[in-house]
Amino acid sequence: MSLPALSSPGVSPDELRVAAEELREAPAEVVLAWVERRFGARAAIASSFGAEDMVLIDLARGHAPSVRLFTLDTGRLPPETYELMDVARRRYGLEIETFFPERARVEALESTKGYFSFKQSIEERKECCGIRKVEPLRRALAGREAWVTGLRREQSVTRTAVEAVELDATHGLLKVNPLVRWSARETWAYIKDHGVPYNALHDRGYPSIGCAPCTRAVKPYEDERAGRWWWESAENRECGLHVRR
């Protein structure tokens, strides 16, 4: 694996190469334990409280207890997501760091372009995602050395090349994806076997849940992320949080 130099002082390029190789096929528990040893509270789990994120939260309790947890509240999340946040907070004794979009930018967007500008074009949708998600993520990652996500290769055509440990060149830190090799079946088996709470929308045909206006239930023959920005082609269905260079 050929990787560019890491701009963050947290991990050297050589250490990154070694970690990427050693953890490529490692179980999620091993990957999380490595994050705990190497970074502790300097790392954070980014959670939208989907099924994968709930698995990560449950696993981190035993294998990475020092790793922080944050979420991006776009202001347009379904009520079921907020309800799950409270359930998770009580169940795991969590402190959830919450990052909102900048008020002035949201006000300007809605005042000038209305409330559904994101449906007009890919550019308009990415502008909305940039304001509500990408900019808050930048603030959420400030001062961190690594962030942990629930990305899985099976989720969509835009995620097939994701590695367990990789460089996030956009933010200049390490990105860790412990569940990268998991299937949806494995994810849900873990949830059922361990009694992990999950978003009620999953039982209504929503395998992937984001902002309420941008998420719908999927049909049995559709892929997991077909309900996200369904008016766009599959290769465009990312919000900008997981840009790979």
C-alpha positions in Angstrom: 0.0 0.0 0.0 1.5 3.3 -1.1 0.6 6.1 1.2 1.5 9.8 1.3 3.2 11.5 4.3 0.8 12.2 7.2 0.5 15.9 7.9 -0.4 15.3 11.5 2.4 14.7 14.0 0.3 11.9 15.6 1.6 9.1 13.4 4.7 8.8 11.2 4.3 7.5 7.6 6.2 4.4 8.5 4.0 3.6 11.5 0.9 4.2 9.3 2.1 1.7 6.7 2.8 -0.9 9.4 -0.5 -0.4 11.0 -2.4 -0.5 7.7 -0.8 -3.8 6.9 -1.1 -5.4 10.3 -4.7 -4.4 10.8 -6.0 -4.9 7.3 -7.6 -8.3 8.2 -7.8 -7.9 11.9 -11.1 -8.3 13.8 -12.9 -5.1 14.8 -12.0 -5.7 18.5 -8.3 -5.8 17.7 -8.5 -2.6 15.6 -10.4 -0.8 18.4 -7.9 -2.0 21.0 -5.0 -0.7 18.9 -6.8 2.7 18.7 -7.2 2.7 22.5 -3.5 1.9 23.1 -2.2 4.3 20.4 -4.5 7.3 20.8 -7.0 7.0 23.7 -8.9 10.2 24.1 -7.1 11.8 21.2 -9.3 9.6 18.9 -13.1 9.9 18.5 -15.9 7.8 17.1 -18.0 9.7 14.6 -21.5 8.5 15.0 -24.7 9.1 13.1 -26.3 6.3 15.3 -26.9 3.9 12.4 -26.6 0.2 12.9 -22.9 0.1 12.4 -22.3 3.0 14.7 -24.2 1.3 17.4 -22.1 -1.8 17.0 -19.0 0.4 17.3 -20.3 2.0 20.5 -21.0 -1.3 22.0 -17.6 -2.7 21.0 -15.7 0.4 22.2 -17.2 0.0 25.7 -15.0 -3.1 26.1 -12.1 -2.4 23.8 -11.6 1.4 23.5 -13.3 3.0 26.6 -11.1 6.2 26.4 -12.1 7.0 22.8 -14.5 9.9 22.6 -17.8 10.0 20.8 -19.2 12.8 18.7 -22.2 13.4 16.3 -23.2 16.0 13.8 -26.6 17.3 14.3 -27.7 18.8 11.0 -30.9 20.1 12.4 -32.9 17.9 10.0 -32.5 14.5 11.6 -35.5 12.2 12.1 -37.0 12.1 15.6 -36.2 8.4 15.8 -32.5 9.3 15.6 -32.7 11.7 18.5 -34.7 9.1 20.5 -31.9 6.6 19.9 -29.3 9.1 21.0 -31.0 9.4 24.4 -31.3 5.6 24.7 -27.6 5.2 23.9 -26.6 7.9 26.3 -28.5 6.2 29.2 -27.5 2.6 28.2 -23.8 3.2 27.9 -23.3 6.3 30.2 -22.2 8.3 27.2 -21.2 11.9 26.8 -22.0 12.7 23.2 -20.2 15.7 21.8 -22.6 17.4 19.4 -21.6 19.7 16.6 -24.2 21.9 14.8 -23.8 23.8 11.5 -23.0 27.5 11.7 -26.3 29.3 12.2 -25.6 32.2 9.8 -24.8 29.8 6.9 -27.9 27.8 7.4 -30.0 31.0 7.6 -28.5 32.3 4.5 -29.0 29.1 2.6 -32.6 28.8 3.5 -33.4 32.5 3.0 -31.9 32.6 -0.5 -32.6 29.1 -1.8 -35.5 27.7 0.2 -35.8 24.5 2.2 -35.3 21.9 -0.5 -32.5 23.4 -2.7 -30.6 20.1 -2.3 -33.0 18.5 -4.8 -32.2 20.9 -7.6 -28.7 19.5 -8.5 -25.7 17.6 -7.2 -24.0 20.9 -6.7 -26.9 22.3 -4.6 -27.1 19.1 -2.6 -23.4 19.1 -1.9 -23.6 22.8 -0.8 -26.3 21.8 1.8 -24.2 18.8 3.0 -21.1 21.1 3.1 -22.9 23.5 5.4 -24.7 21.0 7.6 -22.1 18.2 7.7 -18.7 18.8 6.3 -17.9 22.1 8.1 -19.1 20.8 11.5 -16.9 17.7 10.9 -13.9 19.9 10.4 -14.6 21.4 13.9 -15.3 18.0 15.4 -11.9 16.7 14.2 -9.9 19.7 15.3 -7.2 18.6 17.7 -7.8 14.9 17.1 -5.2 12.4 15.9 -7.6 9.8 14.6 -11.3 9.2 14.0 -13.2 6.0 13.9 -16.1 5.3 11.5 -18.6 2.5 10.8 -17.8 2.4 7.1 -18.2 -1.0 5.4 -17.1 -1.9 1.9 -20.4 -3.6 1.2 -22.5 -0.5 1.8 -22.1 1.1 -1.6 -20.1 1.4 -4.8 -18.4 4.5 -3.3 -16.9 2.5 -0.4 -15.5 -0.6 -2.0 -11.9 0.6 -1.6 -12.0 1.6 2.1 -9.3 0.1 4.3 -9.3 -0.7 8.0 -6.6 2.0 8.6 -6.0 4.8 6.2 -4.8 8.3 5.9 -7.5 11.0 5.9 -5.6 13.5 3.7 -8.4 16.0 3.8 -8.2 16.5 7.6 -4.6 15.4 8.1 -5.2 12.6 10.6 -5.7 8.8 10.7 -9.1 7.3 9.8 -9.9 3.9 11.2 -12.8 1.7 9.9 -13.0 -1.4 12.2 -16.1 -2.8 10.5 -14.8 -2.4 6.9 -15.0 -6.2 6.1 -18.4 -6.8 7.9 -21.5 -7.6 6.0 -25.0 -6.3 6.8 -25.8 -9.8 8.0 -22.9 -9.8 10.5 -23.8 -6.3 11.7 -27.3 -7.3 12.5 -26.3 -10.6 14.0 -24.1 -8.7 16.4 -27.0 -6.3 17.3 -29.4 -9.2 18.0 -26.9 -11.3 19.9 -25.8 -8.5 22.2 -29.1 -6.7 22.6 -27.7 -3.5 21.1 -30.3 -0.7 20.7 -30.9 0.6 17.2 -32.9 3.1 15.2 -36.6 2.2 14.9 -36.5 3.3 11.2 -34.4 0.2 10.5 -37.5 -1.9 11.1 -39.4 0.2 8.6 -37.1 -0.5 5.6 -34.4 2.1 6.2 -31.0 0.4 6.2 -29.1 3.8 6.0 -30.4 6.9 7.8 -29.4 10.5 7.4 -31.3 13.7 7.3 -35.1 13.1 7.1 -35.7 14.9 3.7 -32.8 12.9 2.1 -33.6 9.4 3.4 -36.3 7.0 2.3 -37.1 3.3 2.8 -35.6 0.9 0.2 -37.1 -1.9 -1.8 -36.0 -5.5 -1.2 -33.9 -5.6 -4.4 -32.1 -2.2 -3.8 -28.7 -1.8 -2.1 -28.3 -0.4 1.4 -27.7 3.2 0.4 -30.4 3.4 -2.3 -32.5 5.4 0.1 -30.0 8.2 0.4 -30.3 11.0 -2.2 -32.3 8.5 -4.3 -32.8 11.1 -7.1 -29.0 10.9 -7.8 -26.9 8.2 -9.5 -25.3 5.7 -7.1 -21.7 7.0 -7.6 -22.7 10.4 -6.3 -24.3 9.3 -3.0 -21.8 10.6 -0.6 -22.1 13.8 1.5 -18.5 14.8 1.6 -17.6 13.4 5.0 -15.8 10.4 3.5 -13.8 11.9 0.6 -11.0 9.6 -0.5 -7.9 11.0 -2.3 
